[in-house]
Amino acid sequence: GGGVREHCYYTGQISWGPQAWDTAGTRTGGTNIQHLVSTGSKCATPVGEHVFFTHGNGGGVFRIDSDWQGDFVTNAVNPGGTGPEALATDGTHLYGNDDNNTGLIHKYAIGNAAGSFTLTEVWCATTGLTRVRGLSYHEGAVYAVDAMGTNVVAVDTATGASTVLFSLPPPAGKVYYQVVRSGDRIYVVGSDNALRVYDTD
């Protein structure tokens, strides 16, 4: 997963790189960029005039202009060696998981320049989850689910404080990947071919 902007869904594909798709199911951006960076991608997220996308194997973050053509930064930025695979944004900051300390979520300030960018940690949240695989942002919170367990958490984007919202039923030997908050509902997806919908109450 990644982000949605202007009716386009941004994502990553491990073999082929970052992509964006419109509501008709047509790819509107991204392509086989992996031949330029020797990797696919696990996530792509638009921030401002750029698209940030992760390395296919926890090697850091790349950047390209939102037209998918200009200012392609091919040297991955790997802040603190965290190896982010999942990304989310509030429109200004970038949030990433940690592929080395797998229960952590990091908030980064983005420093953009022509031909390069920086990611400077603002805070690091200890979620209590065993492994974070996907992130989503909604109105001041980043949401995640435990890929090795059942808890759903919300992390306050101002403070980094993590709150367990509820526990899910075990996914029949499979794993959970992502939680998406939309309005007063939370959608949970995983590898068991089911979509679960919860009222936030």
C-alpha positions in Angstrom: 0.0 0.0 0.0 0.9 3.6 -0.2 -1.2 6.8 -0.5 -4.2 8.2 -2.4 -4.1 11.6 -4.0 -6.3 13.2 -6.7 -8.2 9.9 -7.2 -5.0 7.9 -7.8 -3.7 5.0 -5.7 0.0 4.8 -5.2 1.7 1.5 -4.4 4.8 -0.6 -5.0 5.3 -3.9 -6.7 8.3 -5.9 -5.6 9.4 -7.0 -9.1 8.5 -3.8 -11.1 8.8 -0.8 -8.9 6.5 2.1 -7.9 3.1 2.7 -9.6 0.0 4.8 -9.5 -3.4 3.7 -10.6 -6.6 5.7 -11.3 -10.2 4.7 -10.4 -10.6 3.0 -13.8 -7.8 0.7 -13.2 -5.4 2.4 -15.5 -1.8 2.9 -14.5 -1.2 6.7 -14.6 2.4 6.8 -13.4 5.4 4.7 -12.6 6.8 2.0 -14.7 9.6 -0.6 -14.7 11.9 1.8 -12.8 13.6 -1.1 -11.1 16.1 -1.4 -13.9 17.4 2.1 -12.9 17.8 1.3 -9.2 18.3 -2.5 -9.3 15.3 -3.1 -7.2 11.6 -3.2 -7.2 9.5 -1.3 -4.7 7.2 -2.1 -1.8 5.5 1.2 -1.4 5.1 4.6 -3.1 3.6 7.8 -1.6 3.1 11.3 -3.1 4.4 14.2 -1.1 4.2 17.7 -2.6 5.7 17.7 -6.1 7.5 14.3 -5.6 6.8 10.6 -5.2 8.8 8.8 -2.6 9.1 5.0 -2.9 10.9 2.3 -1.0 13.5 -0.2 -2.0 12.2 -3.6 -2.8 14.2 -5.1 0.1 14.5 -2.6 2.9 17.3 -0.7 1.3 16.0 2.8 1.8 13.9 5.4 0.0 14.1 6.9 -3.5 12.4 10.0 -5.0 11.1 11.1 -8.4 9.1 14.1 -9.5 5.3 13.6 -9.6 5.4 13.4 -13.4 7.4 10.2 -12.9 10.2 11.6 -15.2 12.3 14.4 -13.6 14.7 14.7 -10.8 15.0 11.0 -10.1 17.2 10.4 -7.0 18.7 6.9 -7.6 20.8 6.8 -4.5 18.5 5.5 -1.8 18.3 7.4 1.5 18.3 5.0 4.4 17.8 7.1 7.6 19.6 5.5 10.5 19.8 2.2 8.7 16.1 1.6 9.4 15.4 0.1 6.0 11.8 1.4 5.6 9.5 -0.6 3.4 6.1 1.0 4.2 5.4 4.7 3.9 2.6 7.2 4.8 2.4 10.9 4.7 0.5 13.8 6.3 1.3 15.9 3.3 4.4 17.3 4.9 6.2 14.6 6.8 7.1 11.0 5.8 6.3 8.1 8.1 8.1 4.8 7.7 8.3 1.4 9.4 11.6 -0.1 10.6 12.7 -3.3 8.9 15.4 -3.8 11.5 13.5 -3.0 14.7 10.3 -4.2 13.3 7.9 -2.8 15.9 9.0 0.8 15.5 7.5 3.7 13.4 9.6 6.8 12.5 8.5 10.3 11.6 10.8 12.1 9.2 11.1 15.7 8.2 11.9 15.9 4.4 14.6 18.1 3.1 14.2 18.5 -0.7 16.8 19.8 -3.1 17.4 19.3 -6.8 19.1 15.9 -7.2 19.0 14.9 -3.6 16.9 14.8 -0.4 17.2 14.1 3.3 15.1 12.4 5.9 15.6 13.7 9.4 14.0 11.8 12.3 11.4 13.8 14.3 10.4 11.0 16.6 10.5 7.2 16.9 7.4 5.5 18.2 7.5 2.2 20.0 4.2 0.5 19.1 4.4 -2.7 21.0 3.7 -4.6 17.8 6.0 -7.4 16.7 6.2 -6.3 13.1 4.7 -3.3 11.2 4.2 -4.1 7.5 1.9 -1.3 6.3 1.1 2.3 7.4 -1.8 4.7 6.7 -2.4 8.3 7.8 -5.7 9.8 8.9 -6.4 13.2 10.6 -3.4 13.3 13.0 -2.7 9.6 13.5 -0.8 6.9 11.8 -2.4 3.5 11.9 -0.8 0.0 11.9 -1.6 -3.6 12.6 0.7 -6.3 14.0 1.8 -8.6 11.1 2.8 -11.2 13.7 -0.1 -10.6 16.1 -3.5 -9.1 16.3 -3.3 -5.6 17.8 -4.3 -2.4 15.9 -2.6 0.8 17.0 -2.9 4.5 16.4 0.2 6.7 16.7 -0.3 10.4 17.4 1.7 12.2 14.7 2.4 15.2 17.0 3.8 13.3 19.9 4.6 9.8 18.7 2.5 8.3 21.5 1.1 4.8 20.5 -2.3 3.6 21.6 -3.7 0.0 21.2 -7.2 0.5 19.8 -8.4 -3.2 19.8 -7.3 -6.7 19.0 -8.4 -8.7 15.9 -9.3 -12.3 15.7 -6.3 -14.4 14.6 -6.2 -14.5 10.8 -6.3 -18.3 10.4 -2.5 -18.8 10.2 -2.0 -15.9 7.9 -0.8 -12.3 8.6 -2.2 -8.8 8.7 -0.7 -6.2 6.5 -2.4 -2.9 6.8 -5.1 -0.8 8.5 -6.8 2.1 6.7 -8.9 4.6 8.6 -11.7 6.3 6.6 -14.2 8.4 8.4 -15.6 6.4 11.3 -14.4 3.0 10.0 -11.2 1.0 10.0 -10.5 -1.4 7.2 -8.0 -4.3 7.8 -6.4 -6.3 5.1 -4.1 -9.3 5.3 -3.0 -12.4 3.5 -6.2 -14.5 4.3 -8.2 -13.1 1.4 -10.5 -11.2 3.7 -11.4 -7.6 4.3 -12.5 -6.7 7.8 -14.4 -3.5 8.5 -14.7 -2.1 12.1 -16.7 0.9 13.4 -14.3 3.1 15.4 -17.0 3.7 18.1 
